[in-house]
Amino acid sequence: MAKITAAEVNKLRKTTGAGMMDCKKALVEAEGDFDKAIEILRKKGQKVAAKRADRDSSEGAAIAKVNADKTEGVIISLNCETDFVAKNDTFVTLANDLADLALNYDNKEAFLAADFNGMTVQDKLTEQTGVIGEKIEIGGFEKLSAPFVGSYIHAGNKIAVLTGLSAAVDGAETAAKDVAMQAAAMNPVALNEDGVDQSVIDKEIEIAKDQLRQEGKPEAMLDNIAKGKLKRFFKDNTLVNQAFIKDNKQSVADYVKSVDADLKVTGFKRVALG
């Protein structure tokens, strides 16, 4: 039997995050082969992951990152089962490290297959499921590109938002963050009227007509009144038309114009846990 030293056990613990006894057992089983011991721990994680596959992973950390040029951003959510794990410093650090890596990939599938310290991201998630004992997975994955991209992460890492602006003007960073905070708080369904899905519009018109019928309005008037209610829906639920939360006397679009007359919001992405 290979002699397992405390230094080897500690090295494996630091590499994998597994417990000391689990690391020692893995090294003994692997007869001192470090790489084989990692594989043993990963297999343990795979067994745990299979057992917990049907668990709800609605807790976690939503993290937004922006590249050095501030022209591209990404949001990922690293999901787990309990708030206790979600608040753990090691878990939040892992979420941030994964978000940094995610900046280099265009979609979730490519990201999960990417190398993360010698293993794929998916294998790292499986490993951590074994280490932590909870289902760990990537929930949300969103990318955004624009001439200027800003971000905001709501307290507790529960909501993360990216916003794109049409130019990197003076004040763009503050404006982008303000608009991102708006999207975090007000959860708009789209950037503007053009971004609202037709099925949502049809549903809102039908709801409005039903309400008007119950009020006894004549059938011939329903279409025009319903269109007026739809305009109100757009004002309340599309980002650029919403009343700006820091000054409800102006819309978000007007606020952005106050920073620079030609400045516009070009897009946003929002990921929320739960």
N, C-alpha and C positions, 0 to 999 in steps of 0.2 A: 504493500500500500504506500502510495506517495505521501511524503510528509507535507502537510499543509501549514504554511506559516500565517501568523496574524497579519503580516504585511500583504500577503496575497489575498487574504479574505477582505481586508480593507480596500484594496485596489478594485476588487470585483464589486464591492458594495458601492464605491464611488462611481464606477463605470455604469452600473445598472440601476442603482437606487434600491436594490433588494435588501432585505434584512440580513444582519450578520450571520445568523444561523442558517438561513436559506443559502447564503453565499458559501458557507463552509460545507454544507451538504452537497451543493452543486460541484464544488472543487473536488471533494472526496469521490463523488460519483464519476467525475471526469478524470480522476487519477492525476490531478494537478494541471490538466490542460486548460489554460485560461479561456481560449476561444470556445472549446467544447462546453465549459461551465456556463458561458454566456448563452450558448444554444440551449442548454438544459433549463436555464431560468426562463428563456423565451418560450420554451415548450410548456413550462408551467403556466406562464401567462396565457398561452393559447388555450389551455384547459379551462382556466378561470374565465377567459373571454367567452368561450362556448357556453359555459354555465350561465353567464350573465347577459347573453345576447338579447334576451327579451326584456331586460330591465329598462326603465325609463331614465335617460341621461339628460335631464332638463336643467341641471345645474352646471356650473363651469365658469369659464372666463372668455368674454368676447374682447378681442384685441384688434386694434386698428394700427397699421404701420404705413408710413409714407416714405418713398425713396428720397435720396439726398437732393435730387433736383426738384422735388415736390411736384412731379408730373404724373406720378402713379402711386396708387395706394392699394392696400389689401386689408380685408377683415377676415379673421378666422374666429370661430368659437371652438375652444377645447372643452368638450362636454364631459361631465361626470354625473354621478347619481346624487351626491349630497353636498349641501352648502359647506359642510365641515371640510371636505376635500377641496372644494372650489376656492376657499380662503387660504389654503396652505401655501406658504411662500414658494416651496419647491414646485408645486403645481402651476402657480402663476408664472414662475420663471420659465418653466417648460413651454407654457402657452406663448410667452413673449419670444422665446427662441424659435419656436415653430412659425410664428408670424413673420419673423425676420426672414426665414427661409422661404416662406410662401410668396414673398415679394418677387421671387425669381420665376414663378410659375403662373400660367394663364388659367388653369382650371384645377379643380379639386383632385381629379384622377391623377394628373401629372404630379401634383404636390404629394399625394399619398405614396407615390412610387419613388419619390426623390430620396437621395441619400441624406441621412441624418446621423452623423457620427458613426459611420460604418454599417448602418442598417437602414432599411427604408423607414419612412415616416409611419407607415402602417404597422411595421414590425415593432417600432418604438411604442406605438399606442397599445399593441398587444402585450408587449413586455410590461408596460406600466399598469395595465389591467391586472396582471399577475402580482405586481409589486404592491399596488394600492388595495386591490381586492374589490374594485368597483369597475363598472363598464366605463371605459375611456374611449372617446371617439371625436373626430372632427365633425362638427355640426354644420355651421355656416361657413361658406367660402365665397367672398365677393371681391372683385377687382374693379378699379375705377381709374381711368386716364383722363387728363385734362391739362390745359396750359398751367393751371395751378390746382393742386389737390391739398385739402386740409383734413384734419381728423378731430374726433372727440370721443373719449371713452367715459361713459357715465360712471359715477361712484360705485365701487363694488364690481366693476367689470361686467355688469349685466347687459349693457347696451353699448355698441360701438357704431360709429357713423363716419363715412367719408363724404366729403362734398367737393365738387369740381367747379372751378370758376373759369371764366373765359380769358383771363389774362393775369399775369403775375405783377399786378400793380402795387403801389404803396398801400399798405393796409389790407392786402389780400389775405394774409395769415389770420388776422383778427376776424375779418369778414367770414372766411371759410369756417373758422371755429364756431362763430356765432350761428351760422346757418346750420352747421352740424348739430349744435345744441338744440336748435329749433326742431330738427328732424328727430332727434332723440326724444324730446319731450312730447311732440305733437303727432308723431307717427303718420306722416302723410302717405296717401296711397300711390302718389305719382309726383313727378316734378311739376307738371302743368296739365292742362286739359288734354293735350294731345297724347299724354302718357297713360291716361285712364283707359283701362280695358273696356271694350264696347259692352261686354256682358255686365260690367258694373254699372255703366250708364243706363242700360236697359232696365236693370233691376231698380235703380234709383227712380227712374221715370215711372215705373209701375207702382212702386211704393207711394210716390207722390200722388198719383192718380187715385189710388185706393183711399188715401187719406182725404182727398178732395171729394170723392163720392160720398164718404161717410159724413162729410160736412154739408152735403146736399148741393154741391156746386153742379151746374148744368154740364152735361157731357161735352157740349160744343166748346166749353171754356177750358176743359181739362188740359189740352195740349199746351196752350200758351202759359197757363199757370204752372204746369209741371216743368216747363223749360226755365221758368224763373226760379223754381226750387232747385233745379239742376245747377244753375249758376251759383246758388248759395252753397251747394254741395262742393263745387269746385273751389270756391273761396275757402271753405273750411278744411278741405282735405287734399289740396295740391300745394306742394311746398312753396312755390314762388308767390302764390296768391294768398297764403295764410297771413293773418295779422302777426307781425313780428312780436315775439314774446317779450322783448326788452323795450318795445315801444309800440303798443297795439294801435297807434294812430296811423301807422304805415305798414304796408305789406312787406314781405321778405324781399320781393323784387325791388321795391322802392328803397329799402334799407341798403341793398347792395349798390344801387345807383348812387346813393349818397356818398359811398366810398369812392366811386369813380363813375362818371356819367355813362360810360360805355360798358361797364362791368355787368355780367350776367351769371346766373347759376346754370351750369351746363348739365349737372347730374348729381345724383347722390346714391349711396348704398347704406343700408341699415341692417344690422344683425342684432337681434335681441334673444336673450335666453328665456326659457319657460314657455 
